[in-house]
Amino acid sequence: MDKNIVRQIIKSALAEDLGDGDHTSLSTIPKDAKGKARLLVKEDGVIAGVDVAVEVCNEVDPDLNVEILLKDGTEVKVGDVVLYVSGSVQSILVAERLLLNLMQRMSGIATTTHKIVKNLKGTGTKVLDTRKTTPNLRYLEKMAVKIGGGVNHRFGLYDMILIKDNHVDYAGGIENAVKAAQDYLKKENRNLQIEVEVRNLEELRSVLAIGGIDRVLLDNFNFEDLKKAVAIVDKTVATEASGNITPQNALDYAKCGVDYISMGALTHSVKGLDLSLKAVVG
């Protein structure tokens, strides 16, 4: 975990939430009041964001103490306690919502990813995330995918060349786009992988004939054509399937023999795992 990136996210989120003060807590809780709270699991799943929760507490109040009982990646059941936080009650209440928002989101992603990875076990196909993430939360969401056992695709526009259908159309054809990308890398002296999206078997054959690429993205292929595509590629480059892949049909795509399946569903429409931060009293 890159703490500098995580702290930047936390600082921005706290500024959004806190404004000029938590006036509810300031008005109802004595400044010197001390207390303890527990992070309670209310839904079975995979926990993620424990290390992030520690950073939230540190940012809110360095004097808050976090006792971790369950680490990131642990399969949890209803009633499990993930951690305790103790110290200033006002500080605990400031940290509460941000801590929960991030952990619920990350745990939901990790849980969904873990289920798919388990379902695909033995196929040899790996599960990739996409750039279909929440703005400014991509780092945490991709971190959650890894915690769940998935693999991160490119992080952004800068760490891979991925030639998609719009690039092909704007460039005047797939050959023009690929050759321009190859020329660009030589000119700029950059070492980036090249992946090319193909929409049919004809485009696939054209890309393979050009050569000099690392992966083909087989977008919205039906199962029959996907199997044909894998056979045509014959392991000369890596294969990735995408387009309307869901937890329900992921295994069917994997059975076609692709190296990767990429799923926007891991991050763009996942339900958060139900967690709660409850005061420990008495």
Buried (B, 14 or more C-beta within 10 A) or exposed (E): EEEEEBBEBBEEBBEEEEEEEBEEBEEEBEEEEEBBBBBBBBBBBBBBBBBBBBBBBBBBBEEBEBEBEBEBBBEBEEEBBBBBBBBBBBBBBBBBBBBBBBBBBBBBBBBBBBBBBEBBEEBEBBBBBBBBBEEEBBBBBBBBBBBBBBBBBBBEEEEBBBBBBEBBEEBEEBBEBBBBBBEEBEEEEEEBBBBBBBBBBEBBEBBBEBEEBEBBBBBBBEEEBBBBBBEBBEEEBBBBBBBEBEBEEBBEBBBBBBBBBBBBBBBBEBEBBBBEBEEEEE
